[in-house]
Amino acid sequence: MSRPWSLFDDHLRLAVRLTPNGGRDAIDGIEADGEGEAFLKARVAAVPEKGKANKALILLIAKSLRIPKSSVSLVSGETARKKILRIDGDPKELVKKLEIFLG
């Protein structure tokens, strides 16, 4: 299976499928959609109104990778379940952290 991230010079982009109002904040692994594109499955307890779920997702990713939340931003998918996050930093180090976290 492919990976849900793309590397750039000073950041990586992470494809995420978010389930808002999911009862708890958690990352549920990597999954492929019907077209074979990989994405990180995440759930947050926050409701999808006024950006609350997006903010909770950014905080969840930042905590999981042990990076400042200011390093994580939403590139696309503000109102969609599938989102693209930009994570600033050394892309190789970020991939190592993701792989360690995901096991």
N, CA, C and O atoms as CSV, one atom per row, in Angstrom:
chain,resi,resn,atom,element,x,y,z
A,1,MET,N,N,0.857,-1.181,0.000
A,1,MET,CA,C,0.000,0.000,0.000
A,1,MET,C,C,0.899,1.238,0.000
A,1,MET,O,O,1.964,1.249,0.617
A,2,SER,N,N,0.458,2.258,-0.689
A,2,SER,CA,C,1.221,3.505,-0.721
A,2,SER,C,C,1.085,4.218,0.627
A,2,SER,O,O,0.274,3.832,1.469
A,3,ARG,N,N,1.865,5.226,0.807
A,3,ARG,CA,C,1.850,5.998,2.047
A,3,ARG,C,C,1.001,7.256,1.862
A,3,ARG,O,O,0.906,7.783,0.753
A,4,PRO,N,N,0.382,7.738,2.946
A,4,PRO,CA,C,-0.494,8.912,2.822
A,4,PRO,C,C,0.234,10.245,2.888
A,4,PRO,O,O,-0.390,11.276,3.138
A,5,TRP,N,N,1.544,10.243,2.667
A,5,TRP,CA,C,2.271,11.500,2.725
A,5,TRP,C,C,3.106,11.720,1.479
A,5,TRP,O,O,3.475,10.778,0.779
A,6,SER,N,N,3.397,12.991,1.219
A,6,SER,CA,C,4.267,13.412,0.116
A,6,SER,C,C,5.343,14.301,0.713
A,6,SER,O,O,5.054,15.170,1.536
A,7,LEU,N,N,6.580,14.084,0.298
A,7,LEU,CA,C,7.697,14.859,0.833
A,7,LEU,C,C,8.008,16.063,-0.048
A,7,LEU,O,O,7.969,15.979,-1.276
A,8,PHE,N,N,8.316,17.181,0.598
A,8,PHE,CA,C,8.751,18.399,-0.065
A,8,PHE,C,C,10.041,18.843,0.623
A,8,PHE,O,O,10.490,18.189,1.564
A,9,ASP,N,N,10.641,19.941,0.170
A,9,ASP,CA,C,11.928,20.372,0.730
A,9,ASP,C,C,11.865,20.677,2.221
A,9,ASP,O,O,12.742,20.259,2.976
A,10,ASP,N,N,10.837,21.401,2.652
A,10,ASP,CA,C,10.795,21.854,4.043
A,10,ASP,C,C,9.540,21.414,4.803
A,10,ASP,O,O,9.268,21.910,5.896
A,11,HIS,N,N,8.782,20.488,4.225
A,11,HIS,CA,C,7.563,20.019,4.878
A,11,HIS,C,C,7.108,18.713,4.235
A,11,HIS,O,O,7.661,18.267,3.230
A,12,LEU,N,N,6.093,18.116,4.838
A,12,LEU,CA,C,5.418,17.011,4.155
A,12,LEU,C,C,3.932,17.300,4.155
A,12,LEU,O,O,3.425,18.059,4.981
A,13,ARG,N,N,3.253,16.685,3.222
A,13,ARG,CA,C,1.794,16.815,3.147
A,13,ARG,C,C,1.203,15.457,3.477
A,13,ARG,O,O,1.636,14.423,2.968
A,14,LEU,N,N,0.212,15.489,4.337
A,14,LEU,CA,C,-0.399,14.273,4.852
A,14,LEU,C,C,-1.870,14.235,4.472
A,14,LEU,O,O,-2.622,15.161,4.778
A,15,ALA,N,N,-2.280,13.159,3.802
A,15,ALA,CA,C,-3.689,12.966,3.453
A,15,ALA,C,C,-4.386,12.289,4.635
A,15,ALA,O,O,-3.921,11.268,5.140
A,16,VAL,N,N,-5.499,12.868,5.066
A,16,VAL,CA,C,-6.217,12.380,6.245
A,16,VAL,C,C,-7.689,12.226,5.914
A,16,VAL,O,O,-8.270,13.048,5.206
A,17,ARG,N,N,-8.279,11.168,6.430
A,17,ARG,CA,C,-9.751,11.028,6.380
A,17,ARG,C,C,-10.234,11.164,7.809
A,17,ARG,O,O,-9.962,10.310,8.652
A,18,LEU,N,N,-10.949,12.237,8.076
A,18,LEU,CA,C,-11.355,12.575,9.434
A,18,LEU,C,C,-12.803,12.181,9.712
A,18,LEU,O,O,-13.699,12.414,8.901
A,19,THR,N,N,-13.002,11.582,10.872
A,19,THR,CA,C,-14.346,11.304,11.367
A,19,THR,C,C,-14.585,12.225,12.559
A,19,THR,O,O,-14.078,11.970,13.651
A,20,PRO,N,N,-15.355,13.294,12.356
A,20,PRO,CA,C,-15.669,14.170,13.494
A,20,PRO,C,C,-16.744,13.540,14.363
A,20,PRO,O,O,-17.440,12.617,13.938
A,21,ASN,N,N,-16.874,14.049,15.588
A,21,ASN,CA,C,-17.883,13.531,16.511
A,21,ASN,C,C,-17.689,12.032,16.712
A,21,ASN,O,O,-18.657,11.283,16.847
A,22,GLY,N,N,-16.405,11.596,16.729
A,22,GLY,CA,C,-16.069,10.174,16.784
A,22,GLY,C,C,-15.932,9.603,18.175
A,22,GLY,O,O,-15.463,8.476,18.331
A,23,GLY,N,N,-16.329,10.351,19.197
A,23,GLY,CA,C,-16.319,9.822,20.550
A,23,GLY,C,C,-15.010,10.026,21.299
A,23,GLY,O,O,-15.012,10.173,22.521
A,24,ARG,N,N,-13.895,10.038,20.581
A,24,ARG,CA,C,-12.586,10.244,21.204
A,24,ARG,C,C,-11.616,10.708,20.126
A,24,ARG,O,O,-11.892,10.602,18.931
A,25,ASP,N,N,-10.483,11.221,20.570
A,25,ASP,CA,C,-9.447,11.636,19.628
A,25,ASP,C,C,-8.473,10.475,19.444
A,25,ASP,O,O,-7.866,10.015,20.412
A,26,ALA,N,N,-8.321,10.004,18.213
A,26,ALA,CA,C,-7.446,8.858,17.960
A,26,ALA,C,C,-7.069,8.783,16.494
A,26,ALA,O,O,-7.783,9.264,15.614
A,27,ILE,N,N,-5.921,8.164,16.262
A,27,ILE,CA,C,-5.493,7.834,14.904
A,27,ILE,C,C,-5.693,6.340,14.752
A,27,ILE,O,O,-5.206,5.555,15.565
A,28,ASP,N,N,-6.414,5.947,13.703
A,28,ASP,CA,C,-6.818,4.554,13.517
A,28,ASP,C,C,-6.043,3.840,12.421
A,28,ASP,O,O,-6.502,2.817,11.913
A,29,GLY,N,N,-4.872,4.359,12.045
A,29,GLY,CA,C,-4.036,3.669,11.062
A,29,GLY,C,C,-4.163,4.239,9.662
A,29,GLY,O,O,-4.699,5.327,9.450
A,30,ILE,N,N,-3.650,3.467,8.713
A,30,ILE,CA,C,-3.640,3.873,7.312
A,30,ILE,C,C,-4.607,2.986,6.541
A,30,ILE,O,O,-4.689,1.782,6.783
A,31,GLU,N,N,-5.337,3.590,5.614
A,31,GLU,CA,C,-6.294,2.843,4.805
A,31,GLU,C,C,-6.278,3.410,3.384
A,31,GLU,O,O,-5.894,4.561,3.173
A,32,ALA,N,N,-6.690,2.610,2.431
A,32,ALA,CA,C,-6.788,3.072,1.044
A,32,ALA,C,C,-8.260,3.271,0.688
A,32,ALA,O,O,-9.131,2.533,1.150
A,33,ASP,N,N,-8.519,4.280,-0.137
A,33,ASP,CA,C,-9.884,4.492,-0.598
A,33,ASP,C,C,-10.152,3.632,-1.821
A,33,ASP,O,O,-9.302,2.830,-2.209
A,34,GLY,N,N,-11.298,3.783,-2.426
A,34,GLY,CA,C,-11.688,2.972,-3.579
A,34,GLY,C,C,-10.795,3.141,-4.789
A,34,GLY,O,O,-10.734,2.261,-5.648
A,35,GLU,N,N,-10.096,4.276,-4.866
A,35,GLU,CA,C,-9.200,4.519,-5.995
A,35,GLU,C,C,-7.761,4.127,-5.689
A,35,GLU,O,O,-6.870,4.345,-6.509
A,36,GLY,N,N,-7.526,3.543,-4.500
A,36,GLY,CA,C,-6.186,3.098,-4.140
A,36,GLY,C,C,-5.314,4.153,-3.492
A,36,GLY,O,O,-4.145,3.894,-3.208
A,37,GLU,N,N,-5.858,5.340,-3.252
A,37,GLU,CA,C,-5.081,6.387,-2.583
A,37,GLU,C,C,-5.083,6.153,-1.088
A,37,GLU,O,O,-6.127,5.897,-0.488
A,38,ALA,N,N,-3.891,6.243,-0.483
A,38,ALA,CA,C,-3.762,6.015,0.946
A,38,ALA,C,C,-4.063,7.290,1.719
A,38,ALA,O,O,-3.806,8.398,1.249
A,39,PHE,N,N,-4.618,7.107,2.924
A,39,PHE,CA,C,-4.848,8.234,3.814
A,39,PHE,C,C,-4.773,7.750,5.247
A,39,PHE,O,O,-4.984,6.571,5.530
A,40,LEU,N,N,-4.475,8.660,6.140
A,40,LEU,CA,C,-4.443,8.375,7.562
A,40,LEU,C,C,-5.857,8.498,8.094
A,40,LEU,O,O,-6.515,9.514,7.871
A,41,LYS,N,N,-6.333,7.483,8.788
A,41,LYS,CA,C,-7.666,7.540,9.386
A,41,LYS,C,C,-7.555,8.158,10.767
A,41,LYS,O,O,-6.777,7.697,11.603
A,42,ALA,N,N,-8.335,9.203,11.002
A,42,ALA,CA,C,-8.332,9.858,12.308
A,42,ALA,C,C,-9.759,10.150,12.730
A,42,ALA,O,O,-10.649,10.339,11.901
A,43,ARG,N,N,-9.956,10.182,14.042
A,43,ARG,CA,C,-11.263,10.558,14.597
A,43,ARG,C,C,-11.037,11.574,15.705
A,43,ARG,O,O,-10.032,11.529,16.414
A,44,VAL,N,N,-11.974,12.478,15.838
A,44,VAL,CA,C,-11.921,13.453,16.924
A,44,VAL,C,C,-13.296,13.533,17.576
A,44,VAL,O,O,-14.318,13.279,16.940
A,45,ALA,N,N,-13.299,13.886,18.844
A,45,ALA,CA,C,-14.559,14.009,19.575
A,45,ALA,C,C,-15.295,15.294,19.202
A,45,ALA,O,O,-16.508,15.391,19.385
A,46,ALA,N,N,-14.570,16.275,18.684
A,46,ALA,CA,C,-15.163,17.576,18.353
A,46,ALA,C,C,-16.185,17.463,17.224
A,46,ALA,O,O,-16.093,16.598,16.353
A,47,VAL,N,N,-17.148,18.356,17.272
A,47,VAL,CA,C,-18.190,18.389,16.238
A,47,VAL,C,C,-17.692,19.176,15.030
A,47,VAL,O,O,-16.830,20.044,15.167
A,48,PRO,N,N,-18.234,18.876,13.839
A,48,PRO,CA,C,-17.769,19.554,12.622
A,48,PRO,C,C,-18.459,20.890,12.380
A,48,PRO,O,O,-19.115,21.078,11.355
A,49,GLU,N,N,-18.314,21.808,13.313
A,49,GLU,CA,C,-18.891,23.128,13.102
A,49,GLU,C,C,-17.900,24.196,13.544
A,49,GLU,O,O,-17.221,24.060,14.562
A,50,LYS,N,N,-17.835,25.261,12.751
A,50,LYS,CA,C,-16.959,26.401,13.023
A,50,LYS,C,C,-15.492,25.992,13.166
A,50,LYS,O,O,-14.747,26.603,13.932
A,51,GLY,N,N,-15.080,24.960,12.429
A,51,GLY,CA,C,-13.674,24.558,12.420
A,51,GLY,C,C,-13.202,23.794,13.647
A,51,GLY,O,O,-12.007,23.536,13.787
A,52,LYS,N,N,-14.115,23.427,14.538
A,52,LYS,CA,C,-13.713,22.739,15.771
A,52,LYS,C,C,-13.047,21.394,15.492
A,52,LYS,O,O,-12.038,21.066,16.116
A,53,ALA,N,N,-13.596,20.616,14.567
A,53,ALA,CA,C,-13.018,19.309,14.257
A,53,ALA,C,C,-11.645,19.462,13.597
A,53,ALA,O,O,-10.737,18.676,13.868
A,54,ASN,N,N,-11.493,20.462,12.740
A,54,ASN,CA,C,-10.199,20.703,12.097
A,54,ASN,C,C,-9.144,21.085,13.130
A,54,ASN,O,O,-8.013,20.604,13.067
A,55,LYS,N,N,-9.504,21.944,14.076
A,55,LYS,CA,C,-8.571,22.341,15.135
A,55,LYS,C,C,-8.191,21.131,15.988
A,55,LYS,O,O,-7.029,20.977,16.366
A,56,ALA,N,N,-9.158,20.283,16.287
A,56,ALA,CA,C,-8.875,19.085,17.078
A,56,ALA,C,C,-7.952,18.133,16.311
A,56,ALA,O,O,-7.072,17.508,16.903
A,57,LEU,N,N,-8.154,18.024,15.004
A,57,LEU,CA,C,-7.279,17.179,14.176
A,57,LEU,C,C,-5.844,17.700,14.205
A,57,LEU,O,O,-4.903,16.925,14.379
A,58,ILE,N,N,-5.677,19.001,14.034
A,58,ILE,CA,C,-4.337,19.597,14.044
A,58,ILE,C,C,-3.653,19.337,15.391
A,58,ILE,O,O,-2.471,18.995,15.434
A,59,LEU,N,N,-4.390,19.497,16.473
A,59,LEU,CA,C,-3.842,19.240,17.794
A,59,LEU,C,C,-3.479,17.762,17.971
A,59,LEU,O,O,-2.433,17.443,18.535
A,60,LEU,N,N,-4.334,16.870,17.494
A,60,LEU,CA,C,-4.065,15.433,17.575
A,60,LEU,C,C,-2.796,15.063,16.824
A,60,LEU,O,O,-1.961,14.327,17.350
A,61,ILE,N,N,-2.638,15.558,15.610
A,61,ILE,CA,C,-1.446,15.257,14.814
A,61,ILE,C,C,-0.205,15.824,15.483
A,61,ILE,O,O,0.817,15.142,15.567
A,62,ALA,N,N,-0.278,17.067,15.964
A,62,ALA,CA,C,0.867,17.701,16.617
A,62,ALA,C,C,1.283,16.926,17.869
A,62,ALA,O,O,2.471,16.689,18.088
A,63,LYS,N,N,0.309,16.535,18.686
A,63,LYS,CA,C,0.622,15.762,19.904
A,63,LYS,C,C,1.225,14.408,19.542
A,63,LYS,O,O,2.192,13.968,20.163
A,64,SER,N,N,0.653,13.753,18.539
A,64,SER,CA,C,1.122,12.423,18.145
A,64,SER,C,C,2.566,12.455,17.661
A,64,SER,O,O,3.332,11.528,17.921
A,65,LEU,N,N,2.937,13.521,16.957
A,65,LEU,CA,C,4.287,13.645,16.410
A,65,LEU,C,C,5.227,14.418,17.326
A,65,LEU,O,O,6.415,14.563,17.037
A,66,ARG,N,N,4.677,14.916,18.442
A,66,ARG,CA,C,5.454,15.707,19.407
A,66,ARG,C,C,6.115,16.915,18.743
A,66,ARG,O,O,7.317,17.148,18.871
A,67,ILE,N,N,5.286,17.666,18.033
A,67,ILE,CA,C,5.744,18.890,17.379
A,67,ILE,C,C,4.781,20.012,17.778
A,67,ILE,O,O,3.671,19.735,18.232
A,68,PRO,N,N,5.190,21.275,17.617
A,68,PRO,CA,C,4.269,22.376,17.945
A,68,PRO,C,C,3.062,22.389,17.002
A,68,PRO,O,O,3.193,22.098,15.813
A,69,LYS,N,N,1.899,22.723,17.537
A,69,LYS,CA,C,0.708,22.740,16.679
A,69,LYS,C,C,0.812,23.800,15.596
A,69,LYS,O,O,0.117,23.720,14.583
A,70,SER,N,N,1.678,24.798,15.798
A,70,SER,CA,C,1.878,25.819,14.778
A,70,SER,C,C,2.581,25.257,13.537
A,70,SER,O,O,2.597,25.907,12.491
A,71,SER,N,N,3.159,24.057,13.643
A,71,SER,CA,C,3.820,23.412,12.498
A,71,SER,C,C,2.840,22.684,11.594
A,71,SER,O,O,3.208,22.248,10.503
A,72,VAL,N,N,1.588,22.548,12.038
A,72,VAL,CA,C,0.582,21.792,11.282
A,72,VAL,C,C,-0.486,22.762,10.792
A,72,VAL,O,O,-1.027,23.544,11.575
A,73,SER,N,N,-0.791,22.711,9.493
A,73,SER,CA,C,-1.837,23.574,8.947
A,73,SER,C,C,-2.665,22.804,7.916
A,73,SER,O,O,-2.207,21.828,7.323
A,74,LEU,N,N,-3.877,23.267,7.726
A,74,LEU,CA,C,-4.805,22.656,6.780
A,74,LEU,C,C,-4.598,23.275,5.403
A,74,LEU,O,O,-4.716,24.489,5.240
A,75,VAL,N,N,-4.285,22.430,4.403
A,75,VAL,CA,C,-4.083,22.907,3.044
A,75,VAL,C,C,-5.389,22.860,2.271
A,75,VAL,O,O,-5.735,23.808,1.567
A,76,SER,N,N,-6.120,21.749,2.402
A,76,SER,CA,C,-7.391,21.621,1.682
A,76,SER,C,C,-8.329,20.704,2.457
A,76,SER,O,O,-7.904,19.927,3.313
A,77,GLY,N,N,-9.609,20.813,2.138
A,77,GLY,CA,C,-10.613,19.953,2.742
A,77,GLY,C,C,-11.251,20.531,3.986
A,77,GLY,O,O,-11.661,19.789,4.878
A,78,GLU,N,N,-11.337,21.840,4.053
A,78,GLU,CA,C,-11.856,22.490,5.261
A,78,GLU,C,C,-13.205,21.931,5.699
A,78,GLU,O,O,-13.440,21.742,6.893
A,79,THR,N,N,-14.101,21.661,4.730
A,79,THR,CA,C,-15.426,21.144,5.083
A,79,THR,C,C,-15.632,19.703,4.612
A,79,THR,O,O,-16.742,19.177,4.702
A,80,ALA,N,N,-14.580,19.067,4.115
A,80,ALA,CA,C,-14.691,17.691,3.616
A,80,ALA,C,C,-14.099,16.710,4.632
A,80,ALA,O,O,-13.355,17.109,5.527
A,81,ARG,N,N,-14.432,15.436,4.487
A,81,ARG,CA,C,-13.851,14.411,5.358
A,81,ARG,C,C,-12.393,14.147,5.005
A,81,ARG,O,O,-11.567,13.887,5.880
A,82,LYS,N,N,-12.085,14.217,3.704
A,82,LYS,CA,C,-10.707,14.015,3.270
A,82,LYS,C,C,-9.995,15.358,3.256
A,82,LYS,O,O,-10.464,16.323,2.653
A,83,LYS,N,N,-8.857,15.400,3.931
A,83,LYS,CA,C,-8.127,16.651,4.111
A,83,LYS,C,C,-6.658,16.455,3.761
A,83,LYS,O,O,-6.145,15.337,3.789
A,84,ILE,N,N,-6.000,17.538,3.436
A,84,ILE,CA,C,-4.554,17.541,3.246
A,84,ILE,C,C,-3.971,18.492,4.286
A,84,ILE,O,O,-4.345,19.662,4.357
A,85,LEU,N,N,-3.050,17.970,5.089
A,85,LEU,CA,C,-2.368,18.772,6.090
A,85,LEU,C,C,-0.942,19.040,5.639
A,85,LEU,O,O,-0.302,18.183,5.029
A,86,ARG,N,N,-0.455,20.222,5.941
A,86,ARG,CA,C,0.951,20.555,5.731
A,86,ARG,C,C,1.613,20.509,7.104
A,86,ARG,O,O,1.147,21.134,8.057
A,87,ILE,N,N,2.706,19.757,7.185
A,87,ILE,CA,C,3.448,19.663,8.437
A,87,ILE,C,C,4.857,20.184,8.169
A,87,ILE,O,O,5.639,19.560,7.452
A,88,ASP,N,N,5.164,21.339,8.758
A,88,ASP,CA,C,6.457,21.976,8.543
A,88,ASP,C,C,7.542,21.278,9.353
A,88,ASP,O,O,7.310,20.826,10.475
A,89,GLY,N,N,8.727,21.200,8.763
A,89,GLY,CA,C,9.870,20.582,9.420
A,89,GLY,C,C,10.652,19.745,8.430
A,89,GLY,O,O,10.355,19.734,7.236
A,90,ASP,N,N,11.654,19.046,8.937
A,90,ASP,CA,C,12.463,18.153,8.110
A,90,ASP,C,C,11.595,16.960,7.702
A,90,ASP,O,O,11.199,16.173,8.562
A,91,PRO,N,N,11.294,16.813,6.412
A,91,PRO,CA,C,10.365,15.763,6.000
A,91,PRO,C,C,10.834,14.355,6.376
A,91,PRO,O,O,10.009,13.510,6.723
A,92,LYS,N,N,12.130,14.091,6.314
A,92,LYS,CA,C,12.622,12.748,6.657
A,92,LYS,C,C,12.417,12.456,8.138
A,92,LYS,O,O,12.057,11.339,8.509
A,93,GLU,N,N,12.646,13.459,8.985
A,93,GLU,CA,C,12.418,13.281,10.423
A,93,GLU,C,C,10.930,13.084,10.710
A,93,GLU,O,O,10.559,12.262,11.548
A,94,LEU,N,N,10.087,13.837,10.018
A,94,LEU,CA,C,8.642,13.707,10.216
A,94,LEU,C,C,8.147,12.324,9.802
A,94,LEU,O,O,7.291,11.746,10.471
A,95,VAL,N,N,8.682,11.789,8.699
A,95,VAL,CA,C,8.299,10.447,8.258
A,95,VAL,C,C,8.714,9.416,9.301
A,95,VAL,O,O,7.958,8.489,9.591
A,96,LYS,N,N,9.921,9.573,9.870
A,96,LYS,CA,C,10.373,8.648,10.923
A,96,LYS,C,C,9.410,8.671,12.100
A,96,LYS,O,O,9.036,7.623,12.625
A,97,LYS,N,N,9.006,9.879,12.515
A,97,LYS,CA,C,8.063,10.001,13.628
A,97,LYS,C,C,6.725,9.356,13.295
A,97,LYS,O,O,6.135,8.674,14.133
A,98,LEU,N,N,6.241,9.572,12.061
A,98,LEU,CA,C,4.982,8.953,11.649
A,98,LEU,C,C,5.074,7.436,11.665
A,98,LEU,O,O,4.172,6.756,12.154
A,99,GLU,N,N,6.177,6.908,11.124
A,99,GLU,CA,C,6.337,5.453,11.058
A,99,GLU,C,C,6.457,4.844,12.454
A,99,GLU,O,O,5.926,3.763,12.708
A,100,ILE,N,N,7.151,5.533,13.355
A,100,ILE,CA,C,7.258,5.047,14.736
A,100,ILE,C,C,5.891,5.070,15.388
A,100,ILE,O,O,5.497,4.104,16.042
A,101,PHE,N,N,5.154,6.175,15.214
A,101,PHE,CA,C,3.841,6.294,15.832
A,101,PHE,C,C,2.869,5.250,15.291
A,101,PHE,O,O,2.086,4.673,16.045
A,102,LEU,N,N,2.922,5.011,13.988
A,102,LEU,CA,C,1.975,4.071,13.371
A,102,LEU,C,C,2.394,2.621,13.559
A,102,LEU,O,O,1.612,1.704,13.308
A,103,GLY,N,N,3.623,2.418,13.997
A,103,GLY,CA,C,4.108,1.056,14.271
A,103,GLY,C,C,4.512,0.377,13.014
A,103,GLY,O,O,4.945,-0.774,13.046
